[in-house]
Amino acid sequence: MHFKSMIQTLFLKLGTWLVLSILVGYLLGSVWAALALFSLTILGWHYKHIYELINWIWQSKAISPPQADGVWGDIYNGLYRQTKKHRQKQKRLNDKLRQFRDGAEALPDAALVLFKDFTIQWGNKKAQKLLGVRTSGDIGQRIDNLIRFPEFSRYLDAQNWDIPCHIVSPLNNNIHLELRFMPYGTEHFLFIARDVSKIRRLEEMRRDFVANVSHELKTPLTVVRGYVEMIQMEKEAFNPHWQKTFATIESQVSRMDRLVEQLLVLSRTEINIDNHDQQLVNVPELVEDLIEDSQWLNSEKKHTITSEIDSSIGLLGFDTELKSAFSNLLSNAIGYTSANGHIHITWKKEGNKMKYSVKDDGPGIGKKHINRLTERFYRVDKSRSRDTGGSGLGLAIVKHVLNHHHAELKINSELEQGSEFIIYFDAKTMVSLPN
């Protein structure tokens, strides 16, 4: 409505002045001269205000526009209102940006905003302390030009942002960093570097404690086992009550010995992270040996064990670790499957990956337990695990072995329908075996 009234007022004034100029020209006897003078006057008035507008936009530092009447007054007022709205919007944006930066500066982690090509757009002060990235001088640099670690370069090439990358700080070798990329929008990454030195030290302390305690337990367990076996050799010297007591002691010592052995294996597996020592592993031969060795474990339950083995493909990895992982899955199947059950072992190529699986027709596992099976000491049925000698460490060992071999574990199971534990190995670890 205001715009329409402005237009009406403009044409009313213009028409009024035009009529007056014609009237004056008629009275003076020169209408065209009066019209020409009127046009020049209007043109000069407009050029004057155009000059003032240009001067205000390009030269003047004043916020308010020049004062004027008529249509130019309306134009100046409109421009001033738009400028004021723009300034208010800019102020709100600046306040939000300031809040974002204050929040980012308050983070305990280093934070960088990167473009899609990994060039730095912005960073907080913690980024300079942990990564050596200076927001004043490193804007526009690629992040891998400033963080020069082979594992970080491989991480950028793989672009698998679901898992973090671990490096030491470029500024301090005693600081361990966990790096994560989080894409947002269509053109940016949020890059977070977190100091995990304390967590790493705690993990090392825990591993050392478990390893040391396990080693210390080996000797007394061996002594106790030796004395119990000596006593059991003299069966006629003890009545049945004591014979049963010593048999129970021997059974529990054996169970404790297996637990200690698994703790040692887990400690060695956690520490062994050097991929440069990997060698060619003849997996078909390894699996065949495990099936043959499992016959004594299967002597009581008498399961039917079948296999499907591709003898042409092996793996690049750690022989002892793979043997431990494969045997854990097989021994679990034997231990938890009822007598006279069926177990099927597979080693073959599936798509572009190699698949090792152990499938049984045992009691199965509930869905709520599957995601927790690889936790240390987690057992679905504690009483049943004690009866079968389970410790809850087998699948934890398997998880660490798979981390070293770029593999993943998949568990398919339903109650009363059996279970299948599948290990998928990445194509880059596969090696063709000679015939």
Secondary structure in CASP SS format (residue, H / E / C, confidence):
PFRMAT SS
TARGET T0000
AUTHOR 0000-0000-0000
METHOD secondary structure of the structure
MODEL  1
M C 1.00
H H 1.00
F H 1.00
K H 1.00
S H 1.00
M H 1.00
I H 1.00
Q H 1.00
T H 1.00
L H 1.00
F H 1.00
L H 1.00
K H 1.00
L H 1.00
G H 1.00
T H 1.00
W H 1.00
L H 1.00
V H 1.00
L H 1.00
S H 1.00
I H 1.00
L H 1.00
V H 1.00
G H 1.00
Y H 1.00
L H 1.00
L H 1.00
G C 1.00
S C 1.00
V H 1.00
W H 1.00
A H 1.00
A H 1.00
L H 1.00
A H 1.00
L H 1.00
F H 1.00
S H 1.00
L H 1.00
T H 1.00
I H 1.00
L H 1.00
G H 1.00
W H 1.00
H H 1.00
Y H 1.00
K H 1.00
H H 1.00
I H 1.00
Y H 1.00
E H 1.00
L H 1.00
I H 1.00
N H 1.00
W H 1.00
I H 1.00
W H 1.00
Q C 1.00
S C 1.00
K C 1.00
A C 1.00
I C 1.00
S C 1.00
P C 1.00
P C 1.00
Q C 1.00
A C 1.00
D C 1.00
G H 1.00
V H 1.00
W H 1.00
G H 1.00
D H 1.00
I H 1.00
Y H 1.00
N H 1.00
G H 1.00
L H 1.00
Y H 1.00
R H 1.00
Q H 1.00
T H 1.00
K H 1.00
K H 1.00
H H 1.00
R H 1.00
Q H 1.00
K H 1.00
Q H 1.00
K H 1.00
R H 1.00
L H 1.00
N H 1.00
D H 1.00
K H 1.00
L H 1.00
R H 1.00
Q H 1.00
F H 1.00
R H 1.00
D H 1.00
G H 1.00
A H 1.00
E H 1.00
A H 1.00
L C 1.00
P C 1.00
D C 1.00
A E 1.00
A E 1.00
L E 1.00
V E 1.00
L E 1.00
F E 1.00
K C 1.00
D C 1.00
F C 1.00
T E 1.00
I E 1.00
Q E 1.00
W E 1.00
G E 1.00
N C 1.00
K H 1.00
K H 1.00
A H 1.00
Q H 1.00
K H 1.00
L H 1.00
L H 1.00
G C 1.00
V C 1.00
R C 1.00
T C 1.00
S C 1.00
G C 1.00
D C 1.00
I C 1.00
G C 1.00
Q C 1.00
R E 1.00
I H 1.00
D H 1.00
N H 1.00
L H 1.00
I C 1.00
R C 1.00
F C 1.00
P H 1.00
E H 1.00
F H 1.00
S H 1.00
R H 1.00
Y H 1.00
L H 1.00
D H 1.00
A H 1.00
Q C 1.00
N C 1.00
W C 1.00
D C 1.00
I C 1.00
P C 1.00
C E 1.00
H E 1.00
I E 1.00
V E 1.00
S C 1.00
P C 1.00
L C 1.00
N C 1.00
N C 1.00
N C 1.00
I C 1.00
H E 1.00
L E 1.00
E E 1.00
L E 1.00
R E 1.00
F E 1.00
M E 1.00
P E 1.00
Y E 1.00
G C 1.00
T C 1.00
E C 1.00
H E 1.00
F E 1.00
L E 1.00
F E 1.00
I E 1.00
A E 1.00
R E 1.00
D E 1.00
V C 1.00
S H 1.00
K H 1.00
I H 1.00
R H 1.00
R H 1.00
L H 1.00
E H 1.00
E H 1.00
M H 1.00
R H 1.00
R H 1.00
D H 1.00
F H 1.00
V H 1.00
A H 1.00
N H 1.00
V H 1.00
S H 1.00
H H 1.00
E H 1.00
L H 1.00
K H 1.00
T H 1.00
P H 1.00
L H 1.00
T H 1.00
V H 1.00
V H 1.00
R H 1.00
G H 1.00
Y H 1.00
V H 1.00
E H 1.00
M H 1.00
I H 1.00
Q H 1.00
M C 1.00
E C 1.00
K H 1.00
E H 1.00
A H 1.00
F C 1.00
N C 1.00
P H 1.00
H H 1.00
W H 1.00
Q H 1.00
K H 1.00
T H 1.00
F H 1.00
A H 1.00
T H 1.00
I H 1.00
E H 1.00
S H 1.00
Q H 1.00
V H 1.00
S H 1.00
R H 1.00
M H 1.00
D H 1.00
R H 1.00
L H 1.00
V H 1.00
E H 1.00
Q H 1.00
L H 1.00
L H 1.00
V H 1.00
L H 1.00
S H 1.00
R H 1.00
T H 1.00
E H 1.00
I H 1.00
N C 1.00
I C 1.00
D C 1.00
N H 1.00
H H 1.00
D H 1.00
Q C 1.00
Q E 1.00
L E 1.00
V E 1.00
N C 1.00
V H 1.00
P H 1.00
E H 1.00
L H 1.00
V H 1.00
E H 1.00
D H 1.00
L H 1.00
I H 1.00
E H 1.00
D H 1.00
S C 1.00
Q C 1.00
W C 1.00
L C 1.00
N C 1.00
S C 1.00
E C 1.00
K C 1.00
K C 1.00
H C 1.00
T E 1.00
I E 1.00
T E 1.00
S E 1.00
E E 1.00
I E 1.00
D C 1.00
S C 1.00
S C 1.00
I E 1.00
G E 1.00
L E 1.00
L E 1.00
G E 1.00
F C 1.00
D H 1.00
T H 1.00
E H 1.00
L H 1.00
K H 1.00
S H 1.00
A H 1.00
F H 1.00
S H 1.00
N H 1.00
L H 1.00
L H 1.00
S H 1.00
N H 1.00
A H 1.00
I H 1.00
G H 1.00
Y H 1.00
T C 1.00
S C 1.00
A C 1.00
N C 1.00
G C 1.00
H E 1.00
I E 1.00
H E 1.00
I E 1.00
T E 1.00
W E 1.00
K E 1.00
K E 1.00
E E 1.00
G C 1.00
N C 1.00
K E 1.00
M E 1.00
K E 1.00
Y E 1.00
S E 1.00
V E 1.00
K E 1.00
D E 1.00
D C 1.00
G C 1.00
P C 1.00
G C 1.00
I C 1.00
G C 1.00
K H 1.00
K H 1.00
H H 1.00
I H 1.00
N C 1.00
R C 1.00
L C 1.00
T C 1.00
E C 1.00
R C 1.00
F C 1.00
Y C 1.00
R C 1.00
V C 1.00
D C 1.00
K H 1.00
S H 1.00
R H 1.00
S H 1.00
R H 1.00
D H 1.00
T H 1.00
G C 1.00
G C 1.00
S C 1.00
G C 1.00
L C 1.00
G H 1.00
L H 1.00
A H 1.00
I H 1.00
V H 1.00
K H 1.00
H H 1.00
V H 1.00
L H 1.00
N H 1.00
H H 1.00
H C 1.00
H C 1.00
A E 1.00
E E 1.00
L E 1.00
K E 1.00
I E 1.00
N E 1.00
S E 1.00
E C 1.00
L C 1.00
E C 1.00
Q C 1.00
G C 1.00
S E 1.00
E E 1.00
F E 1.00
I E 1.00
I E 1.00
Y E 1.00
F E 1.00
D C 1.00
A H 1.00
K H 1.00
T H 1.00
M E 1.00
V E 1.00
S E 1.00
L C 1.00
P C 1.00
N C 1.00
END
